Amino acid sequence: MTEVIERPSSSLLPGRFGFLMGLYAENYHRLARLFAPQRLAQGTYVSDVDDGLKVRLQIQERHPYTLELELTYDFVDEQTGQPSPSAQLRMYTDAHVAEALHCHPGRRLWQVLGPFPAADTVFQHRLRMNGFLSRWLEYLAEQGHSIGTLERIPDSTD
């Protein structure tokens, strides 16, 4: 017990937390450069670069400093019936950070990790999801997806 009190754990946490916040900032800048969702109207957009994998970006909600988005490929997983891969994103335009809220179609964080997960379990899950998002955004840019390849899909209210 004395070892726990004498050995400060704060030296580990800021590094890991700082890394996660840096990943959120990196994701914001990648997303902003790639599709500029902060400039798009609410709705659904598709990017097609003739590689057989159309990307769908849906601006679900707009608030003064926050955007709720879904990023997915334009096809459905046969097993789940949901778009896959799929990432539910929140973009904070004032803080310049974007986080993947979940990457499991149709499931929220508590459904994936259980009702009372340990803080370290939640932290590790957020690292994995946002690391995936960073690599995915980088891949999409390498494939040629961009704001210039996005086309808005009219909905029934347009």
Secondary structure, 3 states (H helix, E strand, C coil): CHHHHHCCHHHCHHHHHHHHHHHHHHHHHHHHHHHCHHHCCCEEEEECCCCCCCEEEEEEEECCCEEEEEEEECCECCCCCCECCEEEEEEECCCCEEEEEECCCCCCHHHHHCCCCCHHHHHHHHHHHHHHHHHHHHHHHHHCCCHHHEEEECCCCC
